[in-house]
Amino acid sequence: MMYCRKCGKEVKDFNTICPACGIKPLNAMNFCQSCGAPTDINQEQCVKCMAPLRSIRQVVGNPVIKTDFSYLSGYYREEFKRIYESNETYKGRWNWSAFIFSCFWAIQKGMWLSGIICLILSVPTAGVATIIYSFIYGARGNYIYYSAHAKDKQLLW
């Protein structure tokens, strides 16, 4: 027997979907899968039963995502939390900083691959690449930054 990580209700081991809330039992971070105790998103072990907390990402072999966003500014903490909790279906809202400073914003945030490509392409295109990347960073900058920070994955767009 196990518990749903979303709603905390008992779920049989063979259930792929929780009958109480309708999601995959390991597809959230609200409760311990072993005892049903409430958990925090940053916990790695249940404080009640001491079981290691599992998620669907760990079960299917995806890399573990870093969830410590505490050192980020409030804006990025909130955006990263929303992206993480939506299982990356939410890609973030428009980012004016990323739009205005484009390539330099990306490099400063550790997204060196797309930032350097943006700068290199700007020379032969007389700045057109910077304008294009400004819109990409404005629209998807928060998700690109999340991928670089939480998954150590450099995205081009």
MDTraj code that builds the backbone (N, CA, C; nanometers):
import mdtraj as md
import numpy as np

residues = "MET MET TYR CYS ARG LYS CYS GLY LYS GLU VAL LYS ASP PHE ASN THR ILE CYS PRO ALA CYS GLY ILE LYS PRO LEU ASN ALA MET ASN PHE CYS GLN SER CYS GLY ALA PRO THR ASP ILE ASN GLN GLU GLN CYS VAL LYS CYS MET ALA PRO LEU ARG SER ILE ARG GLN VAL VAL GLY ASN PRO VAL ILE LYS THR ASP PHE SER TYR LEU SER GLY TYR TYR ARG GLU GLU PHE LYS ARG ILE TYR GLU SER ASN GLU THR TYR LYS GLY ARG TRP ASN TRP SER ALA PHE ILE PHE SER CYS PHE TRP ALA ILE GLN LYS GLY MET TRP LEU SER GLY ILE ILE CYS LEU ILE LEU SER VAL PRO THR ALA GLY VAL ALA THR ILE ILE TYR SER PHE ILE TYR GLY ALA ARG GLY ASN TYR ILE TYR TYR SER ALA HIS ALA LYS ASP LYS GLN LEU LEU TRP".split()
xyz = np.array([
    [0.0848, -0.1178, 0.0000],
    [0.0000, 0.0000, 0.0000],
    [0.0889, 0.1234, 0.0000],
    [0.0463, 0.2254, -0.0712],
    [0.1181, 0.3526, -0.0715],
    [0.0179, 0.4668, -0.0696],
    [0.0688, 0.5883, -0.0623],
    [-0.0153, 0.7076, -0.0566],
    [0.0151, 0.7978, -0.1762],
    [-0.0871, 0.8675, -0.2219],
    [-0.0722, 0.9615, -0.3328],
    [0.0088, 1.0820, -0.2851],
    [0.1082, 1.1239, -0.3629],
    [0.1909, 1.2391, -0.3263],
    [0.1157, 1.3705, -0.3455],
    [0.0030, 1.3705, -0.4163],
    [-0.0759, 1.4920, -0.4394],
    [-0.1799, 1.5137, -0.3294],
    [-0.2654, 1.4120, -0.3047],
    [-0.3770, 1.4316, -0.2115],
    [-0.3598, 1.3585, -0.0790],
    [-0.2659, 1.2635, -0.0697],
    [-0.2404, 1.1926, 0.0551],
    [-0.3322, 1.0740, 0.0812],
    [-0.4182, 1.0393, -0.0139],
    [-0.5103, 0.9260, 0.0036],
    [-0.4385, 0.7950, -0.0280],
    [-0.4863, 0.6856, 0.0321],
    [-0.4274, 0.5538, 0.0069],
    [-0.4494, 0.5122, -0.1384],
    [-0.3451, 0.4537, -0.1966],
    [-0.3492, 0.4068, -0.3343],
    [-0.2882, 0.2671, -0.3360],
    [-0.3522, 0.1758, -0.4058],
    [-0.2956, 0.0411, -0.4190],
    [-0.1707, 0.0483, -0.5077],
    [-0.0745, -0.0395, -0.4809],
    [0.0524, -0.0377, -0.5526],
    [0.0368, -0.0478, -0.7043],
    [-0.0656, -0.1160, -0.7508],
    [-0.0833, -0.1355, -0.8943],
    [-0.1569, -0.0199, -0.9626],
    [-0.2111, 0.0737, -0.8844],
    [-0.2819, 0.1874, -0.9442],
    [-0.1833, 0.2815, -1.0133],
    [-0.2117, 0.3156, -1.1372],
    [-0.1288, 0.4131, -1.2079],
    [-0.1858, 0.5532, -1.1954],
    [-0.3135, 0.5616, -1.1584],
    [-0.3812, 0.6896, -1.1367],
    [-0.4493, 0.6839, -1.0002],
    [-0.4385, 0.7913, -0.9243],
    [-0.5031, 0.7981, -0.7929],
    [-0.6547, 0.8087, -0.8123],
    [-0.7319, 0.7207, -0.7492],
    [-0.8777, 0.7282, -0.7636],
    [-0.9387, 0.8504, -0.6959],
    [-0.8665, 0.9125, -0.6014],
    [-0.9211, 1.0286, -0.5299],
    [-0.9012, 1.1597, -0.6069],
    [-0.7817, 1.1797, -0.6645],
    [-0.7555, 1.3090, -0.7300],
    [-0.7332, 1.2984, -0.8805],
    [-0.7135, 1.1757, -0.9319],
    [-0.7035, 1.1566, -1.0759],
    [-0.5681, 1.1818, -1.1384],
    [-0.4609, 1.1944, -1.0591],
    [-0.3278, 1.2107, -1.1182],
    [-0.2416, 1.0895, -1.0835],
    [-0.1233, 1.0810, -1.1435],
    [-0.0306, 0.9729, -1.1110],
    [0.0148, 0.9913, -0.9665],
    [0.0138, 0.8843, -0.8862],
    [0.0410, 0.8966, -0.7425],
    [0.1758, 0.9610, -0.7072],
    [0.2763, 0.9498, -0.7912],
    [0.4071, 1.0073, -0.7609],
    [0.4310, 1.1374, -0.8362],
    [0.3251, 1.1984, -0.8856],
    [0.3376, 1.3166, -0.9717],
    [0.3206, 1.4477, -0.8953],
    [0.3493, 1.4478, -0.7663],
    [0.3390, 1.5700, -0.6856],
    [0.4353, 1.5581, -0.5682],
    [0.4333, 1.6557, -0.4791],
    [0.5283, 1.6559, -0.3678],
    [0.4614, 1.6949, -0.2358],
    [0.3306, 1.6749, -0.2206],
    [0.2580, 1.7222, -0.1027],
    [0.2583, 1.6261, 0.0155],
    [0.2654, 1.4947, -0.0109],
    [0.2563, 1.3950, 0.0953],
    [0.3595, 1.2851, 0.0733],
    [0.3940, 1.2156, 0.1808],
    [0.4863, 1.1016, 0.1732],
    [0.4148, 0.9836, 0.1088],
    [0.4825, 0.9146, 0.0181],
    [0.4209, 0.7995, -0.0482],
    [0.4158, 0.6776, 0.0436],
    [0.4930, 0.6763, 0.1531],
    [0.4959, 0.5609, 0.2426],
    [0.3975, 0.5692, 0.3581],
    [0.3825, 0.6901, 0.4178],
    [0.2952, 0.7007, 0.5354],
    [0.1829, 0.8039, 0.5190],
    [0.1875, 0.8873, 0.4164],
    [0.0834, 0.9860, 0.3918],
    [0.0993, 1.1154, 0.4696],
    [0.2128, 1.1334, 0.5377],
    [0.2363, 1.2563, 0.6144],
    [0.2610, 1.3735, 0.5194],
    [0.2191, 1.4948, 0.5561],
    [0.2451, 1.6120, 0.4717],
    [0.3956, 1.6349, 0.4564],
    [0.4379, 1.6747, 0.3363],
    [0.5796, 1.7015, 0.3096],
    [0.5945, 1.8375, 0.2433],
    [0.7168, 1.8834, 0.2416],
    [0.7521, 2.0090, 0.1767],
    [0.8167, 1.9759, 0.0431],
    [0.8067, 2.0648, -0.0522],
    [0.8596, 2.0407, -0.1866],
    [1.0105, 2.0156, -0.1864],
    [1.0834, 2.0703, -0.0892],
    [1.2289, 2.0545, -0.0850],
    [1.2750, 1.9352, -0.0021],
    [1.1831, 1.8663, 0.0645],
    [1.2212, 1.7507, 0.1450],
    [1.2669, 1.6362, 0.0574],
    [1.3682, 1.5652, 0.1060],
    [1.4148, 1.4459, 0.0373],
    [1.3813, 1.3199, 0.1155],
    [1.3431, 1.3399, 0.2441],
    [1.3097, 1.2281, 0.3298],
    [1.1926, 1.2685, 0.4185],
    [1.1006, 1.1758, 0.4412],
    [0.9868, 1.2019, 0.5286],
    [1.0353, 1.2120, 0.6735],
    [0.9932, 1.3156, 0.7434],
    [1.0359, 1.3324, 0.8825],
    [0.9568, 1.2429, 0.9771],
    [0.8437, 1.1900, 0.9334],
    [0.7630, 1.1024, 1.0183],
    [0.8111, 0.9574, 1.0111],
    [0.8242, 0.9024, 0.8891],
    [0.8616, 0.7612, 0.8745],
    [1.0037, 0.7407, 0.8228],
    [1.0722, 0.8504, 0.7898],
    [1.2110, 0.8499, 0.7427],
    [1.2302, 0.7831, 0.6062],
    [1.1216, 0.7615, 0.5317],
    [1.1316, 0.7024, 0.3979],
    [1.1836, 0.8070, 0.2999],
    [1.2707, 0.7670, 0.2059],
    [1.3116, 0.8621, 0.1020],
    [1.1911, 0.8951, 0.0141],
    [1.1729, 1.0220, -0.0154],
    [1.0573, 1.0650, -0.0943],
    [1.0878, 1.0453, -0.2422],
    [0.9957, 0.9808, -0.3102],
    [1.0119, 0.9531, -0.4522],
    [0.9203, 1.0411, -0.5337],
    [0.9585, 1.0612, -0.6596],
    [0.8723, 1.1325, -0.7530],
    [0.8697, 1.0538, -0.8825],
    [0.7768, 1.0883, -0.9684],
    [0.7663, 1.0181, -1.0967],
    [0.8920, 1.0374, -1.1806],
    [0.9583, 1.1519, -1.1660],
    [1.0814, 1.1765, -1.2419],
    [1.1893, 1.0759, -1.2044],
    [1.2002, 1.0433, -1.0764],
    [1.3012, 0.9485, -1.0317],
    [1.2634, 0.8064, -1.0721],
    [1.1351, 0.7746, -1.0731],
    [1.0900, 0.6405, -1.1051],
    [1.1139, 0.6080, -1.2518],
    [1.0890, 0.7001, -1.3425],
    [1.1045, 0.6710, -1.4845],
    [1.2454, 0.6991, -1.5353],
    [1.3380, 0.7309, -1.4475],
    [1.4773, 0.7433, -1.4872],
    [1.5193, 0.8826, -1.5302],
    [1.4337, 0.9817, -1.5181],
    [1.4742, 1.1177, -1.5513],
    [1.5672, 1.1700, -1.4425],
    [1.6516, 1.2658, -1.4756],
    [1.7414, 1.3185, -1.3740],
    [1.6645, 1.3888, -1.2628],
    [1.7223, 1.3862, -1.1459],
    [1.6622, 1.4556, -1.0327],
    [1.6736, 1.6055, -1.0571],
    [1.5657, 1.6758, -1.0321],
    [1.5616, 1.8199, -1.0534],
    [1.5929, 1.8902, -0.9226],
    [1.6819, 1.9874, -0.9279],
    [1.7152, 2.0654, -0.8089],
    [1.5978, 2.1563, -0.7758],
    [1.5525, 2.1512, -0.6539],
    [1.4348, 2.2296, -0.6157],
    [1.4651, 2.3358, -0.5111],
    [1.5907, 2.3595, -0.4824],
    [1.6242, 2.4646, -0.3861],
    [1.6333, 2.5971, -0.4612],
    [1.5257, 2.6750, -0.4536],
    [1.5198, 2.8036, -0.5215],
    [1.5341, 2.9186, -0.4226],
    [1.5758, 2.8874, -0.2990],
    [1.5748, 2.9861, -0.1917],
    [1.6685, 3.1038, -0.2146],
    [1.7760, 3.0857, -0.2871],
    [1.8715, 3.1950, -0.3062],
    [1.8341, 3.2869, -0.4230],
    [1.7303, 3.2536, -0.4963],
    [1.6859, 3.3356, -0.6085],
    [1.5983, 3.4499, -0.5590],
    [1.5821, 3.5514, -0.6429],
    [1.4919, 3.6612, -0.6081],
    [1.3484, 3.6079, -0.6028],
    [1.2604, 3.6811, -0.5386],
    [1.1220, 3.6380, -0.5225],
    [1.0526, 3.6073, -0.6544],
    [1.0799, 3.6889, -0.7561],
    [1.0182, 3.6686, -0.8880],
    [1.0556, 3.5310, -0.9442],
    [1.1858, 3.4993, -0.9463],
    [1.2302, 3.3724, -1.0028],
    [1.1936, 3.2553, -0.9121],
    [1.1930, 3.2743, -0.7812],
    [1.1501, 3.1687, -0.6901],
    [1.0068, 3.1270, -0.7216],
    [0.9196, 3.2257, -0.7380],
    [0.7790, 3.1981, -0.7674],
    [0.7621, 3.1332, -0.9054],
    [0.8310, 3.1864, -1.0053],
    [0.8214, 3.1296, -1.1403],
    [0.8732, 2.9859, -1.1440],
    [0.9885, 2.9592, -1.0828],
    [1.0456, 2.8246, -1.0825],
    [0.9545, 2.7271, -1.0085],
    [0.8974, 2.7732, -0.8989],
    [0.8058, 2.6881, -0.8219],
    [0.6844, 2.6521, -0.9068],
    [0.6288, 2.7499, -0.9784],
    [0.5121, 2.7224, -1.0643],
    [0.5483, 2.6277, -1.1786],
    [0.6654, 2.6464, -1.2379],
    [0.7096, 2.5571, -1.3459],
    [0.7257, 2.4155, -1.2915],
    [0.7927, 2.4024, -1.1789],
    [0.8178, 2.2706, -1.1194],
    [0.6875, 2.2015, -1.0804],
    [0.5990, 2.2738, -1.0129],
    [0.4745, 2.2134, -0.9651],
    [0.3782, 2.1776, -1.0775],
    [0.3936, 2.2414, -1.1933],
    [0.3080, 2.2069, -1.3070],
    [0.3690, 2.0951, -1.3914],
    [0.4774, 2.0358, -1.3427],
    [0.5518, 1.9342, -1.4188],
    [0.5957, 1.9884, -1.5541],
    [0.6333, 2.1146, -1.5534],
    [0.6882, 2.1871, -1.6677],
    [0.5890, 2.2105, -1.7809],
    [0.4601, 2.2020, -1.7525],
    [0.3626, 2.2407, -1.8537],
    [0.3499, 2.3925, -1.8581],
    [0.3667, 2.4573, -1.7429],
    [0.3715, 2.6042, -1.7367],
    [0.5129, 2.6452, -1.7731],
    [0.5279, 2.7336, -1.8714],
    [0.6601, 2.7726, -1.9202],
    [0.7046, 2.9093, -1.8709],
    [0.6291, 2.9704, -1.7838],
    [0.6680, 3.1008, -1.7314],
    [0.5979, 3.2132, -1.8053],
    [0.5924, 3.3303, -1.7388],
    [0.5281, 3.4459, -1.8010],
    [0.6335, 3.5338, -1.8683],
    [0.5867, 3.6374, -1.9341],
    [0.6744, 3.7302, -2.0055],
    [0.7764, 3.7902, -1.9092],
    [0.9026, 3.7952, -1.9524],
    [1.0108, 3.8470, -1.8687],
    [1.0696, 3.9707, -1.9359],
    [1.0384, 4.0887, -1.8823],
    [1.0855, 4.2130, -1.9426],
    [1.2361, 4.2294, -1.9327],
    [1.2965, 4.1861, -1.8257],
    [1.4419, 4.1934, -1.8113],
    [1.5104, 4.1142, -1.9218],
    [1.4627, 3.9925, -1.9418],
    [1.5203, 3.9069, -2.0446],
    [1.4991, 3.9669, -2.1829],
    [1.3847, 4.0281, -2.2049],
    [1.3552, 4.0903, -2.3344],
    [1.4485, 4.2090, -2.3615],
    [1.4665, 4.2952, -2.2630],
    [1.5455, 4.4177, -2.2825],
    [1.6952, 4.3880, -2.2930],
    [1.7461, 4.3003, -2.2067],
    [1.8907, 4.2763, -2.2026],
    [1.9337, 4.1512, -2.2775],
    [1.8445, 4.0766, -2.3308],
    [1.8592, 3.9546, -2.4101],
    [1.9887, 3.8764, -2.3855],
    [2.0851, 3.8840, -2.4753],
    [2.2064, 3.8012, -2.4692],
    [2.2813, 3.8208, -2.3382],
    [2.2904, 3.9429, -2.2930],
    [2.3650, 3.9722, -2.1704],
    [2.2920, 3.9167, -2.0479],
    [2.1593, 3.9217, -2.0491],
    [2.0797, 3.8633, -1.9422],
    [2.1058, 3.7131, -1.9351],
    [2.1054, 3.6475, -2.0511],
    [2.1248, 3.5025, -2.0558],
    [2.2618, 3.4635, -2.0008],
    [2.3646, 3.5321, -2.0433],
    [2.4995, 3.4996, -1.9962],
    [2.5103, 3.5237, -1.8458],
    [2.4546, 3.6331, -1.7979],
    [2.4604, 3.6657, -1.6547],
    [2.3858, 3.5623, -1.5703],
    [2.2821, 3.5012, -1.6247],
    [2.2041, 3.4013, -1.5519],
    [2.2603, 3.2600, -1.5677],
    [2.3706, 3.2440, -1.6392],
    [2.4332, 3.1133, -1.6547],
    [2.3881, 3.0353, -1.7758],
    [2.3151, 3.0996, -1.8642],
    [2.2704, 3.0332, -1.9872],
    [2.3669, 3.0724, -2.0985],
    [2.4905, 3.0342, -2.0798],
    [2.5997, 3.0781, -2.1656],
    [2.5850, 3.0311, -2.3096],
    [2.5319, 2.9126, -2.3342],
    [2.5229, 2.8601, -2.4703],
    [2.4342, 2.9473, -2.5589],
    [2.3120, 2.9719, -2.5161],
    [2.2222, 3.0531, -2.5990],
    [2.2673, 3.1989, -2.6013],
    [2.3257, 3.2489, -2.4912],
    [2.3747, 3.3863, -2.4875],
    [2.4894, 3.4103, -2.5842],
    [2.5839, 3.3183, -2.5889],
    [2.6981, 3.3329, -2.6800],
    [2.6536, 3.3153, -2.8252],
    [2.5656, 3.2211, -2.8500],
    [2.5132, 3.2036, -2.9868],
    [2.4410, 3.3302, -3.0317],
    [2.3635, 3.3887, -2.9433],
    [2.2941, 3.5142, -2.9736],
    [2.3944, 3.6234, -3.0110],
    [2.4998, 3.6377, -2.9333],
    [2.6011, 3.7401, -2.9623],
    [2.6749, 3.7127, -3.0932],
    [2.7128, 3.5884, -3.1151],
    [2.7860, 3.5532, -3.2370],
    [2.6989, 3.5762, -3.3607],
    [2.5729, 3.5358, -3.3558],
    [2.4832, 3.5540, -3.4699],
    [2.4477, 3.7003, -3.4939],
    [2.4618, 3.7831, -3.3932],
    [2.4288, 3.9245, -3.4081],
    [2.5262, 3.9979, -3.4992],
    [2.6509, 3.9531, -3.5043],
    [2.7511, 4.0214, -3.5867],
    [2.7187, 4.0085, -3.7362],
    [2.7040, 3.8875, -3.7909],
    [2.6760, 3.8792, -3.9346],
    [2.5347, 3.9230, -3.9745],
    [2.4430, 3.9271, -3.8784],
    [2.3052, 3.9654, -3.9117],
    [2.2740, 4.1101, -3.8750],
    [2.3759, 4.1851, -3.8420],
    [2.3622, 4.3275, -3.8067],
    [2.2611, 4.3492, -3.6938],
    [2.2636, 4.2602, -3.5950],
    [2.1784, 4.2761, -3.4780],
    [2.0409, 4.2128, -3.4873],
    [2.0052, 4.1575, -3.6012],
    [1.8732, 4.0959, -3.6177],
    [1.8580, 3.9761, -3.5233],
    [1.9653, 3.8995, -3.5062],
    [1.9592, 3.7837, -3.4162],
    [1.9310, 3.8279, -3.2730],
    [1.9852, 3.9408, -3.2320],
    [1.9598, 3.9913, -3.0970],
    [1.8127, 4.0265, -3.0803],
    [1.7538, 4.0848, -3.1821],
    [1.6111, 4.1201, -3.1757],
    [1.5259, 3.9931, -3.1660],
    [1.5600, 3.8944, -3.2473],
    [1.4859, 3.7672, -3.2439],
    [1.5006, 3.7015, -3.1068],
    [1.6254, 3.6958, -3.0585],
    [1.6475, 3.6351, -2.9275],
    [1.5828, 3.7157, -2.8152],
    [1.5689, 3.8464, -2.8309],
    [1.5000, 3.9269, -2.7302],
    [1.3574, 3.8774, -2.7107],
    [1.2899, 3.8488, -2.8200],
    [1.1530, 3.7980, -2.8106],
    [1.1500, 3.6556, -2.7543],
    [1.2478, 3.5728, -2.7924],
    [1.2553, 3.4370, -2.7375],
    [1.2763, 3.4428, -2.5868],
    [1.3721, 3.5237, -2.5429],
    [1.3990, 3.5361, -2.3995],
    [1.2802, 3.5978, -2.3254],
    [1.2150, 3.6936, -2.3861],
    [1.0974, 3.7535, -2.3221],
    [0.9887, 3.6507, -2.2980],
    [0.9626, 3.5680, -2.3986],
    [0.8547, 3.4700, -2.3896],
    [0.8940, 3.3439, -2.3126],
    [1.0144, 3.2936, -2.3345],
    [1.0554, 3.1656, -2.2756],
    [1.1733, 3.1762, -2.1799],
    [1.2151, 3.2969, -2.1490],
    [1.3335, 3.3168, -2.0662],
    [1.3264, 3.2493, -1.9309],
    [1.2109, 3.2561, -1.8655],
    [1.1987, 3.1935, -1.7339],
    [1.2155, 3.0420, -1.7416],
    [1.1611, 2.9805, -1.8454],
    [1.1754, 2.8359, -1.8598],
    [1.3187, 2.7983, -1.8986],
    [1.3815, 2.8763, -1.9851],
    [1.5203, 2.8501, -2.0231],
    [1.6104, 2.8614, -1.9002],
    [1.5865, 2.9638, -1.8185],
    [1.6624, 2.9826, -1.6955],
    [1.6360, 2.8679, -1.5980],
    [1.5103, 2.8260, -1.5849],
    [1.4746, 2.7126, -1.4988],
    [1.5499, 2.5870, -1.5433],
    [1.5530, 2.5604, -1.6732],
    [1.6214, 2.4412, -1.7244],
    [1.7706, 2.4447, -1.6925],
    [1.8316, 2.5607, -1.7075],
    [1.9745, 2.5738, -1.6779],
    [2.0001, 2.5573, -1.5285],
    [1.9127, 2.6125, -1.4458],
    [1.9330, 2.6092, -1.3008],
    [1.8949, 2.4736, -1.2403],
    [1.7754, 2.4275, -1.2681],
    [1.7226, 2.3094, -1.1999],
    [1.7675, 2.1777, -1.2634],
    [1.7909, 2.1760, -1.3940],
    [1.8242, 2.0519, -1.4612],
    [1.9643, 2.0503, -1.5207],
    [2.0390, 2.1588, -1.5053],
    [2.1715, 2.1718, -1.5669],
    [2.1654, 2.1432, -1.7165],
    [2.0622, 2.1953, -1.7805],
    [2.0404, 2.1720, -1.9232],
    [2.0350, 2.3053, -1.9954],
    [2.1245, 2.3265, -2.0894],
    [2.1295, 2.4494, -2.1673],
    [2.0347, 2.4386, -2.2861],
    [1.9384, 2.5272, -2.2942],
    [1.8438, 2.5310, -2.4064],
    [1.8775, 2.6472, -2.4981],
    [1.8581, 2.6294, -2.6267],
    [1.8822, 2.7392, -2.7218],
    [1.7627, 2.8316, -2.7302],
    [1.6412, 2.7798, -2.7133],
    [1.5190, 2.8596, -2.7151],
    [1.4112, 2.7915, -2.6363],
])
top = md.Topology()
chain = top.add_chain()
for i, resn in enumerate(residues, 1):
    res = top.add_residue(resn, chain, resSeq=i)
    for name in ("N", "CA", "C"):
        top.add_atom(name, md.element.get_by_symbol(name[0]), res)
traj = md.Trajectory(xyz[None], top)
